[in-house]
Amino acid sequence: MQPFINVKLIEDYIKANNLTVTKFCRLCKISPNSLKKLKNGEDCRVNIVFKIARVLDVKVSQMFK
């Protein structure tokens, strides 16, 4: 399944800030498994998108493709 989230935003943020996936997830207060589901386009809770958008400092609408 294709992800409905703009994964490039997340990957660019992780790379620009020299973070590991685990550190990024801890910063967002989500589990690494939730991030993996989001990247794979699987079903996940909507609040995960809001938490990531807050950390990335972008609007939630920018998170979607």
N, CA, C, O and CB atoms as a CASP TS submission, in Angstrom:
PFRMAT TS
TARGET T0000
AUTHOR 0000-0000-0000
METHOD Language model
MODEL 1
PARENT N/A
ATOM      1  N   MET     1       0.833  -1.170   0.000  1.00  0.00           N
ATOM      2  CA  MET     1       0.000   0.000   0.000  1.00  0.00           C
ATOM      3  C   MET     1       0.889   1.249   0.000  1.00  0.00           C
ATOM      4  O   MET     1       1.915   1.280   0.679  1.00  0.00           O
ATOM      5  CB  MET     1      -0.954  -0.010   1.213  1.00  0.00           C
ATOM      6  N   GLN     2       0.504   2.256  -0.747  1.00  0.00           N
ATOM      7  CA  GLN     2       1.305   3.472  -0.807  1.00  0.00           C
ATOM      8  C   GLN     2       0.969   4.373   0.375  1.00  0.00           C
ATOM      9  O   GLN     2      -0.190   4.475   0.777  1.00  0.00           O
ATOM     10  CB  GLN     2       1.073   4.216  -2.139  1.00  0.00           C
ATOM     11  N   PRO     3       1.989   5.027   0.930  1.00  0.00           N
ATOM     12  CA  PRO     3       1.713   5.928   2.058  1.00  0.00           C
ATOM     13  C   PRO     3       0.949   7.171   1.598  1.00  0.00           C
ATOM     14  O   PRO     3       1.193   7.706   0.517  1.00  0.00           O
ATOM     15  CB  PRO     3       3.027   6.343   2.745  1.00  0.00           C
ATOM     16  N   PHE     4       0.036   7.606   2.430  1.00  0.00           N
ATOM     17  CA  PHE     4      -0.739   8.810   2.130  1.00  0.00           C
ATOM     18  C   PHE     4      -0.094  10.035   2.767  1.00  0.00           C
ATOM     19  O   PHE     4      -0.555  11.161   2.580  1.00  0.00           O
ATOM     20  CB  PHE     4      -2.190   8.656   2.620  1.00  0.00           C
ATOM     21  N   ILE     5       0.971   9.806   3.517  1.00  0.00           N
ATOM     22  CA  ILE     5       1.699  10.872   4.204  1.00  0.00           C
ATOM     23  C   ILE     5       2.946  11.215   3.398  1.00  0.00           C
ATOM     24  O   ILE     5       3.541  10.344   2.762  1.00  0.00           O
ATOM     25  CB  ILE     5       2.077  10.452   5.660  1.00  0.00           C
ATOM     26  N   ASN     6       3.332  12.469   3.426  1.00  0.00           N
ATOM     27  CA  ASN     6       4.557  12.907   2.764  1.00  0.00           C
ATOM     28  C   ASN     6       5.754  12.462   3.612  1.00  0.00           C
ATOM     29  O   ASN     6       6.203  13.189   4.499  1.00  0.00           O
ATOM     30  CB  ASN     6       4.561  14.464   2.553  1.00  0.00           C
ATOM     31  N   VAL     7       6.253  11.282   3.332  1.00  0.00           N
ATOM     32  CA  VAL     7       7.329  10.675   4.107  1.00  0.00           C
ATOM     33  C   VAL     7       8.637  11.440   3.935  1.00  0.00           C
ATOM     34  O   VAL     7       9.495  11.418   4.818  1.00  0.00           O
ATOM     35  CB  VAL     7       7.518   9.217   3.697  1.00  0.00           C
ATOM     36  N   LYS     8       8.787  12.110   2.811  1.00  0.00           N
ATOM     37  CA  LYS     8      10.014  12.858   2.547  1.00  0.00           C
ATOM     38  C   LYS     8      10.231  13.954   3.587  1.00  0.00           C
ATOM     39  O   LYS     8      11.372  14.220   3.966  1.00  0.00           O
ATOM     40  CB  LYS     8       9.972  13.467   1.147  1.00  0.00           C
ATOM     41  N   LEU     9       9.171  14.586   4.047  1.00  0.00           N
ATOM     42  CA  LEU     9       9.284  15.597   5.100  1.00  0.00           C
ATOM     43  C   LEU     9       9.924  15.009   6.357  1.00  0.00           C
ATOM     44  O   LEU     9      10.811  15.614   6.960  1.00  0.00           O
ATOM     45  CB  LEU     9       7.900  16.178   5.436  1.00  0.00           C
ATOM     46  N   ILE    10       9.467  13.839   6.733  1.00  0.00           N
ATOM     47  CA  ILE    10       9.971  13.185   7.941  1.00  0.00           C
ATOM     48  C   ILE    10      11.436  12.788   7.752  1.00  0.00           C
ATOM     49  O   ILE    10      12.269  13.042   8.622  1.00  0.00           O
ATOM     50  CB  ILE    10       9.115  11.940   8.288  1.00  0.00           C
ATOM     51  N   GLU    11      11.743  12.172   6.624  1.00  0.00           N
ATOM     52  CA  GLU    11      13.114  11.728   6.371  1.00  0.00           C
ATOM     53  C   GLU    11      14.084  12.906   6.293  1.00  0.00           C
ATOM     54  O   GLU    11      15.206  12.821   6.792  1.00  0.00           O
ATOM     55  CB  GLU    11      13.175  10.919   5.078  1.00  0.00           C
ATOM     56  N   ASP    12      13.656  14.001   5.671  1.00  0.00           N
ATOM     57  CA  ASP    12      14.507  15.194   5.587  1.00  0.00           C
ATOM     58  C   ASP    12      14.767  15.787   6.967  1.00  0.00           C
ATOM     59  O   ASP    12      15.879  16.229   7.255  1.00  0.00           O
ATOM     60  CB  ASP    12      13.861  16.249   4.680  1.00  0.00           C
ATOM     61  N   TYR    13      13.750  15.798   7.816  1.00  0.00           N
ATOM     62  CA  TYR    13      13.912  16.328   9.167  1.00  0.00           C
ATOM     63  C   TYR    13      14.887  15.474   9.973  1.00  0.00           C
ATOM     64  O   TYR    13      15.751  15.997  10.677  1.00  0.00           O
ATOM     65  CB  TYR    13      12.557  16.399   9.879  1.00  0.00           C
ATOM     66  N   ILE    14      14.738  14.175   9.861  1.00  0.00           N
ATOM     67  CA  ILE    14      15.632  13.259  10.589  1.00  0.00           C
ATOM     68  C   ILE    14      17.067  13.458  10.129  1.00  0.00           C
ATOM     69  O   ILE    14      17.983  13.519  10.948  1.00  0.00           O
ATOM     70  CB  ILE    14      15.203  11.782  10.380  1.00  0.00           C
ATOM     71  N   LYS    15      17.262  13.559   8.829  1.00  0.00           N
ATOM     72  CA  LYS    15      18.611  13.730   8.281  1.00  0.00           C
ATOM     73  C   LYS    15      19.206  15.091   8.657  1.00  0.00           C
ATOM     74  O   LYS    15      20.378  15.173   9.027  1.00  0.00           O
ATOM     75  CB  LYS    15      18.584  13.577   6.755  1.00  0.00           C
ATOM     76  N   ALA    16      18.411  16.152   8.565  1.00  0.00           N
ATOM     77  CA  ALA    16      18.903  17.506   8.841  1.00  0.00           C
ATOM     78  C   ALA    16      19.290  17.696  10.300  1.00  0.00           C
ATOM     79  O   ALA    16      20.171  18.498  10.609  1.00  0.00           O
ATOM     80  CB  ALA    16      17.853  18.529   8.460  1.00  0.00           C
ATOM     81  N   ASN    17      18.640  16.966  11.197  1.00  0.00           N
ATOM     82  CA  ASN    17      18.900  17.117  12.623  1.00  0.00           C
ATOM     83  C   ASN    17      19.727  15.978  13.211  1.00  0.00           C
ATOM     84  O   ASN    17      19.854  15.868  14.431  1.00  0.00           O
ATOM     85  CB  ASN    17      17.601  17.220  13.361  1.00  0.00           C
ATOM     86  N   ASN    18      20.287  15.140  12.358  1.00  0.00           N
ATOM     87  CA  ASN    18      21.124  14.007  12.785  1.00  0.00           C
ATOM     88  C   ASN    18      20.444  13.166  13.864  1.00  0.00           C
ATOM     89  O   ASN    18      21.030  12.886  14.910  1.00  0.00           O
ATOM     90  CB  ASN    18      22.471  14.514  13.303  1.00  0.00           C
ATOM     91  N   LEU    19      19.226  12.778  13.603  1.00  0.00           N
ATOM     92  CA  LEU    19      18.467  11.967  14.548  1.00  0.00           C
ATOM     93  C   LEU    19      18.386  10.524  14.062  1.00  0.00           C
ATOM     94  O   LEU    19      18.444  10.247  12.864  1.00  0.00           O
ATOM     95  CB  LEU    19      17.055  12.546  14.747  1.00  0.00           C
ATOM     96  N   THR    20      18.253   9.643  14.994  1.00  0.00           N
ATOM     97  CA  THR    20      17.910   8.271  14.640  1.00  0.00           C
ATOM     98  C   THR    20      16.391   8.187  14.625  1.00  0.00           C
ATOM     99  O   THR    20      15.711   9.088  15.115  1.00  0.00           O
ATOM    100  CB  THR    20      18.541   7.226  15.645  1.00  0.00           C
ATOM    101  N   VAL    21      15.870   7.133  14.077  1.00  0.00           N
ATOM    102  CA  VAL    21      14.422   6.947  14.038  1.00  0.00           C
ATOM    103  C   VAL    21      13.880   6.871  15.465  1.00  0.00           C
ATOM    104  O   VAL    21      12.820   7.422  15.763  1.00  0.00           O
ATOM    105  CB  VAL    21      14.048   5.666  13.240  1.00  0.00           C
ATOM    106  N   THR    22      14.607   6.193  16.336  1.00  0.00           N
ATOM    107  CA  THR    22      14.174   6.056  17.725  1.00  0.00           C
ATOM    108  C   THR    22      14.131   7.412  18.425  1.00  0.00           C
ATOM    109  O   THR    22      13.185   7.703  19.157  1.00  0.00           O
ATOM    110  CB  THR    22      15.102   5.103  18.481  1.00  0.00           C
ATOM    111  N   LYS    23      15.143   8.233  18.207  1.00  0.00           N
ATOM    112  CA  LYS    23      15.169   9.557  18.836  1.00  0.00           C
ATOM    113  C   LYS    23      14.055  10.438  18.288  1.00  0.00           C
ATOM    114  O   LYS    23      13.436  11.199  19.032  1.00  0.00           O
ATOM    115  CB  LYS    23      16.532  10.232  18.617  1.00  0.00           C
ATOM    116  N   PHE    24      13.801  10.338  16.991  1.00  0.00           N
ATOM    117  CA  PHE    24      12.718  11.105  16.388  1.00  0.00           C
ATOM    118  C   PHE    24      11.378  10.688  16.982  1.00  0.00           C
ATOM    119  O   PHE    24      10.549  11.536  17.314  1.00  0.00           O
ATOM    120  CB  PHE    24      12.709  10.921  14.862  1.00  0.00           C
ATOM    121  N   CYS    25      11.169   9.401  17.113  1.00  0.00           N
ATOM    122  CA  CYS    25       9.918   8.898  17.678  1.00  0.00           C
ATOM    123  C   CYS    25       9.752   9.333  19.134  1.00  0.00           C
ATOM    124  O   CYS    25       8.651   9.672  19.566  1.00  0.00           O
ATOM    125  CB  CYS    25       9.866   7.370  17.578  1.00  0.00           C
ATOM    126  N   ARG    26      10.835   9.322  19.871  1.00  0.00           N
ATOM    127  CA  ARG    26      10.790   9.771  21.259  1.00  0.00           C
ATOM    128  C   ARG    26      10.438  11.263  21.323  1.00  0.00           C
ATOM    129  O   ARG    26       9.691  11.696  22.200  1.00  0.00           O
ATOM    130  CB  ARG    26      12.144   9.503  21.960  1.00  0.00           C
ATOM    131  N   LEU    27      10.977  12.028  20.396  1.00  0.00           N
ATOM    132  CA  LEU    27      10.704  13.465  20.315  1.00  0.00           C
ATOM    133  C   LEU    27       9.228  13.724  20.000  1.00  0.00           C
ATOM    134  O   LEU    27       8.619  14.649  20.540  1.00  0.00           O
ATOM    135  CB  LEU    27      11.599  14.122  19.245  1.00  0.00           C
ATOM    136  N   CYS    28       8.674  12.907  19.133  1.00  0.00           N
ATOM    137  CA  CYS    28       7.261  13.035  18.741  1.00  0.00           C
ATOM    138  C   CYS    28       6.315  12.367  19.734  1.00  0.00           C
ATOM    139  O   CYS    28       5.104  12.579  19.683  1.00  0.00           O
ATOM    140  CB  CYS    28       7.048  12.438  17.361  1.00  0.00           C
ATOM    141  N   LYS    29       6.863  11.568  20.624  1.00  0.00           N
ATOM    142  CA  LYS    29       6.080  10.793  21.590  1.00  0.00           C
ATOM    143  C   LYS    29       5.182   9.781  20.893  1.00  0.00           C
ATOM    144  O   LYS    29       4.006   9.633  21.224  1.00  0.00           O
ATOM    145  CB  LYS    29       5.236  11.722  22.460  1.00  0.00           C
ATOM    146  N   ILE    30       5.767   9.090  19.920  1.00  0.00           N
ATOM    147  CA  ILE    30       5.085   7.997  19.229  1.00  0.00           C
ATOM    148  C   ILE    30       6.006   6.785  19.269  1.00  0.00           C
ATOM    149  O   ILE    30       7.185   6.912  19.600  1.00  0.00           O
ATOM    150  CB  ILE    30       4.713   8.386  17.748  1.00  0.00           C
ATOM    151  N   SER    31       5.486   5.633  18.939  1.00  0.00           N
ATOM    152  CA  SER    31       6.316   4.434  18.919  1.00  0.00           C
ATOM    153  C   SER    31       6.958   4.266  17.540  1.00  0.00           C
ATOM    154  O   SER    31       6.391   4.690  16.533  1.00  0.00           O
ATOM    155  CB  SER    31       5.480   3.185  19.287  1.00  0.00           C
ATOM    156  N   PRO    32       8.129   3.651  17.499  1.00  0.00           N
ATOM    157  CA  PRO    32       8.753   3.387  16.195  1.00  0.00           C
ATOM    158  C   PRO    32       7.862   2.534  15.296  1.00  0.00           C
ATOM    159  O   PRO    32       7.888   2.680  14.074  1.00  0.00           O
ATOM    160  CB  PRO    32      10.099   2.695  16.386  1.00  0.00           C
ATOM    161  N   ASN    33       7.084   1.654  15.893  1.00  0.00           N
ATOM    162  CA  ASN    33       6.170   0.816  15.126  1.00  0.00           C
ATOM    163  C   ASN    33       5.088   1.659  14.450  1.00  0.00           C
ATOM    164  O   ASN    33       4.681   1.364  13.327  1.00  0.00           O
ATOM    165  CB  ASN    33       5.528  -0.238  16.034  1.00  0.00           C
ATOM    166  N   SER    34       4.630   2.699  15.127  1.00  0.00           N
ATOM    167  CA  SER    34       3.625   3.596  14.541  1.00  0.00           C
ATOM    168  C   SER    34       4.199   4.340  13.344  1.00  0.00           C
ATOM    169  O   SER    34       3.527   4.513  12.328  1.00  0.00           O
ATOM    170  CB  SER    34       3.117   4.599  15.591  1.00  0.00           C
ATOM    171  N   LEU    35       5.448   4.778  13.474  1.00  0.00           N
ATOM    172  CA  LEU    35       6.101   5.465  12.358  1.00  0.00           C
ATOM    173  C   LEU    35       6.284   4.521  11.175  1.00  0.00           C
ATOM    174  O   LEU    35       6.107   4.913  10.022  1.00  0.00           O
ATOM    175  CB  LEU    35       7.461   6.034  12.796  1.00  0.00           C
ATOM    176  N   LYS    36       6.634   3.295  11.469  1.00  0.00           N
ATOM    177  CA  LYS    36       6.804   2.294  10.414  1.00  0.00           C
ATOM    178  C   LYS    36       5.479   2.059   9.681  1.00  0.00           C
ATOM    179  O   LYS    36       5.449   1.984   8.453  1.00  0.00           O
ATOM    180  CB  LYS    36       7.333   0.967  11.007  1.00  0.00           C
ATOM    181  N   LYS    37       4.394   1.944  10.435  1.00  0.00           N
ATOM    182  CA  LYS    37       3.078   1.766   9.827  1.00  0.00           C
ATOM    183  C   LYS    37       2.720   2.961   8.953  1.00  0.00           C
ATOM    184  O   LYS    37       2.182   2.798   7.858  1.00  0.00           O
ATOM    185  CB  LYS    37       2.010   1.563  10.907  1.00  0.00           C
ATOM    186  N   LEU    38       3.016   4.145   9.434  1.00  0.00           N
ATOM    187  CA  LEU    38       2.724   5.364   8.689  1.00  0.00           C
ATOM    188  C   LEU    38       3.499   5.404   7.383  1.00  0.00           C
ATOM    189  O   LEU    38       2.950   5.772   6.344  1.00  0.00           O
ATOM    190  CB  LEU    38       3.049   6.593   9.529  1.00  0.00           C
ATOM    191  N   LYS    39       4.770   5.029   7.428  1.00  0.00           N
ATOM    192  CA  LYS    39       5.608   5.032   6.229  1.00  0.00           C
ATOM    193  C   LYS    39       5.157   3.982   5.220  1.00  0.00           C
ATOM    194  O   LYS    39       5.296   4.177   4.013  1.00  0.00           O
ATOM    195  CB  LYS    39       7.062   4.794   6.605  1.00  0.00           C
ATOM    196  N   ASN    40       4.617   2.870   5.712  1.00  0.00           N
ATOM    197  CA  ASN    40       4.172   1.795   4.832  1.00  0.00           C
ATOM    198  C   ASN    40       2.753   1.999   4.310  1.00  0.00           C
ATOM    199  O   ASN    40       2.278   1.221   3.482  1.00  0.00           O
ATOM    200  CB  ASN    40       4.255   0.482   5.556  1.00  0.00           C
ATOM    201  N   GLY    41       2.076   3.041   4.790  1.00  0.00           N
ATOM    202  CA  GLY    41       0.722   3.311   4.329  1.00  0.00           C
ATOM    203  C   GLY    41      -0.333   2.479   5.012  1.00  0.00           C
ATOM    204  O   GLY    41      -1.463   2.391   4.531  1.00  0.00           O
ATOM    205  N   GLU    42       0.014   1.869   6.122  1.00  0.00           N
ATOM    206  CA  GLU    42      -0.955   1.068   6.859  1.00  0.00           C
ATOM    207  C   GLU    42      -1.828   1.976   7.715  1.00  0.00           C
ATOM    208  O   GLU    42      -1.527   3.156   7.897  1.00  0.00           O
ATOM    209  CB  GLU    42      -0.244   0.015   7.736  1.00  0.00           C
ATOM    210  N   ASP    43      -2.910   1.412   8.235  1.00  0.00           N
ATOM    211  CA  ASP    43      -3.804   2.177   9.102  1.00  0.00           C
ATOM    212  C   ASP    43      -3.110   2.510  10.408  1.00  0.00           C
ATOM    213  O   ASP    43      -2.434   1.672  11.006  1.00  0.00           O
ATOM    214  CB  ASP    43      -5.102   1.400   9.371  1.00  0.00           C
ATOM    215  N   CYS    44      -3.289   3.736  10.835  1.00  0.00           N
ATOM    216  CA  CYS    44      -2.762   4.164  12.127  1.00  0.00           C
ATOM    217  C   CYS    44      -3.662   5.274  12.654  1.00  0.00           C
ATOM    218  O   CYS    44      -4.538   5.767  11.943  1.00  0.00           O
ATOM    219  CB  CYS    44      -1.272   4.646  12.012  1.00  0.00           C
ATOM    220  N   ARG    45      -3.444   5.654  13.882  1.00  0.00           N
ATOM    221  CA  ARG    45      -4.276   6.684  14.498  1.00  0.00           C
ATOM    222  C   ARG    45      -3.928   8.058  13.929  1.00  0.00           C
ATOM    223  O   ARG    45      -2.778   8.329  13.583  1.00  0.00           O
ATOM    224  CB  ARG    45      -4.101   6.676  16.030  1.00  0.00           C
ATOM    225  N   VAL    46      -4.918   8.898  13.841  1.00  0.00           N
ATOM    226  CA  VAL    46      -4.753  10.222  13.255  1.00  0.00           C
ATOM    227  C   VAL    46      -3.886  11.114  14.138  1.00  0.00           C
ATOM    228  O   VAL    46      -3.173  11.978  13.627  1.00  0.00           O
ATOM    229  CB  VAL    46      -6.113  10.873  13.029  1.00  0.00           C
ATOM    230  N   ASN    47      -3.936  10.922  15.445  1.00  0.00           N
ATOM    231  CA  ASN    47      -3.169  11.794  16.324  1.00  0.00           C
ATOM    232  C   ASN    47      -1.667  11.674  16.096  1.00  0.00           C
ATOM    233  O   ASN    47      -0.917  12.575  16.471  1.00  0.00           O
ATOM    234  CB  ASN    47      -3.492  11.483  17.763  1.00  0.00           C
ATOM    235  N   ILE    48      -1.220  10.596  15.500  1.00  0.00           N
ATOM    236  CA  ILE    48       0.203  10.431  15.182  1.00  0.00           C
ATOM    237  C   ILE    48       0.634  11.485  14.172  1.00  0.00           C
ATOM    238  O   ILE    48       1.722  12.050  14.285  1.00  0.00           O
ATOM    239  CB  ILE    48       0.486   9.010  14.632  1.00  0.00           C
ATOM    240  N   VAL    49      -0.209  11.748  13.195  1.00  0.00           N
ATOM    241  CA  VAL    49       0.093  12.765  12.187  1.00  0.00           C
ATOM    242  C   VAL    49       0.186  14.140  12.845  1.00  0.00           C
ATOM    243  O   VAL    49       1.066  14.932  12.506  1.00  0.00           O
ATOM    244  CB  VAL    49      -0.983  12.770  11.073  1.00  0.00           C
ATOM    245  N   PHE    50      -0.710  14.425  13.777  1.00  0.00           N
ATOM    246  CA  PHE    50      -0.680  15.710  14.476  1.00  0.00           C
ATOM    247  C   PHE    50       0.594  15.857  15.315  1.00  0.00           C
ATOM    248  O   PHE    50       1.187  16.935  15.356  1.00  0.00           O
ATOM    249  CB  PHE    50      -1.920  15.857  15.370  1.00  0.00           C
ATOM    250  N   LYS    51       1.011  14.790  15.975  1.00  0.00           N
ATOM    251  CA  LYS    51       2.217  14.844  16.793  1.00  0.00           C
ATOM    252  C   LYS    51       3.460  15.084  15.938  1.00  0.00           C
ATOM    253  O   LYS    51       4.339  15.859  16.316  1.00  0.00           O
ATOM    254  CB  LYS    51       2.371  13.552  17.591  1.00  0.00           C
ATOM    255  N   ILE    52       3.531  14.424  14.795  1.00  0.00           N
ATOM    256  CA  ILE    52       4.678  14.595  13.908  1.00  0.00           C
ATOM    257  C   ILE    52       4.687  15.997  13.320  1.00  0.00           C
ATOM    258  O   ILE    52       5.743  16.624  13.235  1.00  0.00           O
ATOM    259  CB  ILE    52       4.658  13.546  12.787  1.00  0.00           C
ATOM    260  N   ALA    53       3.533  16.494  12.915  1.00  0.00           N
ATOM    261  CA  ALA    53       3.435  17.841  12.342  1.00  0.00           C
ATOM    262  C   ALA    53       3.881  18.895  13.352  1.00  0.00           C
ATOM    263  O   ALA    53       4.503  19.890  12.978  1.00  0.00           O
ATOM    264  CB  ALA    53       1.993  18.129  11.880  1.00  0.00           C
ATOM    265  N   ARG    54       3.570  18.686  14.614  1.00  0.00           N
ATOM    266  CA  ARG    54       3.972  19.633  15.654  1.00  0.00           C
ATOM    267  C   ARG    54       5.492  19.682  15.774  1.00  0.00           C
ATOM    268  O   ARG    54       6.070  20.762  15.894  1.00  0.00           O
ATOM    269  CB  ARG    54       3.342  19.252  17.007  1.00  0.00           C
ATOM    270  N   VAL    55       6.133  18.533  15.744  1.00  0.00           N
ATOM    271  CA  VAL    55       7.595  18.475  15.850  1.00  0.00           C
ATOM    272  C   VAL    55       8.254  19.045  14.597  1.00  0.00           C
ATOM    273  O   VAL    55       9.258  19.752  14.696  1.00  0.00           O
ATOM    274  CB  VAL    55       8.061  17.024  16.079  1.00  0.00           C
ATOM    275  N   LEU    56       7.704  18.749  13.425  1.00  0.00           N
ATOM    276  CA  LEU    56       8.261  19.259  12.174  1.00  0.00           C
ATOM    277  C   LEU    56       7.964  20.742  11.977  1.00  0.00           C
ATOM    278  O   LEU    56       8.554  21.386  11.109  1.00  0.00           O
ATOM    279  CB  LEU    56       7.716  18.466  11.001  1.00  0.00           C
ATOM    280  N   ASP    57       7.059  21.280  12.773  1.00  0.00           N
ATOM    281  CA  ASP    57       6.628  22.671  12.696  1.00  0.00           C
ATOM    282  C   ASP    57       6.033  22.995  11.317  1.00  0.00           C
ATOM    283  O   ASP    57       6.384  23.985  10.675  1.00  0.00           O
ATOM    284  CB  ASP    57       7.808  23.606  12.997  1.00  0.00           C
ATOM    285  N   VAL    58       5.119  22.117  10.896  1.00  0.00           N
ATOM    286  CA  VAL    58       4.394  22.309   9.642  1.00  0.00           C
ATOM    287  C   VAL    58       2.903  22.146   9.930  1.00  0.00           C
ATOM    288  O   VAL    58       2.507  21.605  10.963  1.00  0.00           O
ATOM    289  CB  VAL    58       4.876  21.293   8.537  1.00  0.00           C
ATOM    290  N   LYS    59       2.092  22.626   8.998  1.00  0.00           N
ATOM    291  CA  LYS    59       0.654  22.427   9.120  1.00  0.00           C
ATOM    292  C   LYS    59       0.333  20.969   8.827  1.00  0.00           C
ATOM    293  O   LYS    59       1.035  20.302   8.068  1.00  0.00           O
ATOM    294  CB  LYS    59      -0.126  23.370   8.164  1.00  0.00           C
ATOM    295  N   VAL    60      -0.723  20.496   9.433  1.00  0.00           N
ATOM    296  CA  VAL    60      -1.116  19.096   9.220  1.00  0.00           C
ATOM    297  C   VAL    60      -1.436  18.846   7.762  1.00  0.00           C
ATOM    298  O   VAL    60      -1.169  17.759   7.250  1.00  0.00           O
ATOM    299  CB  VAL    60      -2.325  18.730  10.091  1.00  0.00           C
ATOM    300  N   SER    61      -2.000  19.826   7.085  1.00  0.00           N
ATOM    301  CA  SER    61      -2.335  19.653   5.665  1.00  0.00           C
ATOM    302  C   SER    61      -1.098  19.419   4.802  1.00  0.00           C
ATOM    303  O   SER    61      -1.191  18.786   3.750  1.00  0.00           O
ATOM    304  CB  SER    61      -3.087  20.875   5.154  1.00  0.00           C
ATOM    305  N   GLN    62       0.056  19.920   5.235  1.00  0.00           N
ATOM    306  CA  GLN    62       1.296  19.705   4.489  1.00  0.00           C
ATOM    307  C   GLN    62       1.810  18.279   4.635  1.00  0.00           C
ATOM    308  O   GLN    62       2.647  17.838   3.848  1.00  0.00           O
ATOM    309  CB  GLN    62       2.361  20.684   4.952  1.00  0.00           C
ATOM    310  N   MET    63       1.324  17.567   5.621  1.00  0.00           N
ATOM    311  CA  MET    63       1.760  16.195   5.859  1.00  0.00           C
ATOM    312  C   MET    63       1.174  15.222   4.836  1.00  0.00           C
ATOM    313  O   MET    63       1.741  14.156   4.599  1.00  0.00           O
ATOM    314  CB  MET    63       1.371  15.763   7.263  1.00  0.00           C
ATOM    315  N   PHE    64       0.050  15.583   4.236  1.00  0.00           N
ATOM    316  CA  PHE    64      -0.606  14.696   3.287  1.00  0.00           C
ATOM    317  C   PHE    64      -0.150  14.982   1.874  1.00  0.00           C
ATOM    318  O   PHE    64       0.176  16.117   1.527  1.00  0.00           O
ATOM    319  CB  PHE    64      -2.113  14.828   3.387  1.00  0.00           C
ATOM    320  N   LYS    65      -0.132  13.932   1.059  1.00  0.00           N
ATOM    321  CA  LYS    65       0.257  14.069  -0.347  1.00  0.00           C
ATOM    322  C   LYS    65      -0.832  14.714  -1.148  1.00  0.00           C
ATOM    323  O   LYS    65      -0.678  14.909  -2.354  1.00  0.00           O
ATOM    324  CB  LYS    65       0.602  12.725  -0.945  1.00  0.00           C
TER
END
